[in-house]
Structure formats: C-alpha cells, structure tokens
Amino acid sequence: MFLTLLIVTFALALFVAFIVVRVFTRPIDSILRRLIADDIHMAWLRYMKFAIYVVGVSSGVRIHELEKYITPNRWQKDAQVVALTTDRWILELYRTVIETLQGSAWLLLVFFVIALIAYVIVRVFELRKKESA
C-alpha cells in the first residue's frame, strides 16, 4: 500500500507541476526574451521548466512525511506505524497538490523578483543610452 501511495503522489505532483509549467511558460518566455536578447533565452526557459518540475515534485512528494506509514516514530515508546486509511489517502493527495503548488509558487516568486530587478537595470541602461545618443 505504501508503494502505491508513493507512486500516486509522485504522479500527482508531476501532473500538477506539468500544469504549472503550461500556465507559466508564455510569461517566463516573454520575460526572458525581454531580458536576454540572445537565443540563449530558450536555454534559460528550458532550465526554468526543469526547475519547476524538480521543485514541484520534490515539494509535493515529502518522503520524510511518508515514512510514518512504514516505520514507527522513534521518539515515542509505544509508537506504531500509521495505518493507510481512505481518509489518510485523501489527506496525502491533498497535501501533495498543495505542497507542489507551494514549492512552485516560491520558485516562480524568486524568479519574478529577480527578473523584475534585472528588468529595471536593463531599462535604466536603455534610458541612459538613449539620452546620451
């Protein structure tokens, strides 16, 4: 049952990350096109997609949290393995979706903040170049 939960949470996190990639590909691409005039922006776009998948899946599939279904708590004397009931399945799947979205949101927030700073710097240099010409 644990292996099934692990596979299902991985697949669900991958699917949610796929949706995030689909939704944010165009905005990330347009930002990178504006900031990086070279064709290298496509490599950066590919890297951002990869990063969204990695961060989304690693945030969504919380191995240390899933361990409670196969090993008892070390810190309690009469600890037992937590049973995988239907309610636990629903809770774990919900957590997977939320954690995947949360990890992806943090990654995108950092990207957009850095991109905003880079945009301001590029814009300042463009304005200075225009004024000096």
Long-range contacts (C-beta under 8 A, 24 or more apart in sequence): 1-69, 1-84, 2-66, 2-69, 2-70, 2-84, 5-66, 5-69, 5-84, 5-89, 5-92, 6-61, 6-66, 8-93, 9-60, 9-61, 9-66, 9-92, 9-93, 9-96, 10-57, 10-61, 12-60, 12-93, 12-96, 12-97, 12-100, 13-56, 13-57, 13-59, 13-60, 13-61, 13-96, 13-99, 13-100, 14-53, 14-56, 14-57, 16-56, 16-60, 16-96, 16-97, 16-100, 16-101, 16-104, 17-52, 17-53, 17-56, 17-57, 17-60, 17-100, 17-104, 18-53, 20-52, 20-56, 20-100, 20-101, 20-104, 20-108, 21-49, 21-52, 21-53, 24-52, 24-108, 25-49, 28-111, 31-112, 31-115, 31-119, 32-115, 34-119, 34-122, 35-115, 35-118, 35-119, 35-122, 48-111, 51-107, 52-104, 52-107, 52-108, 55-103, 55-104, 55-106, 55-107, 56-100, 56-101, 56-103, 56-104, 56-107, 57-100, 58-103, 59-99, 59-100, 59-102, 59-103, 59-104, 60-96, 60-97, 60-99, 60-100, 60-103, 61-96, 62-95, 62-99, 65-95, 66-92
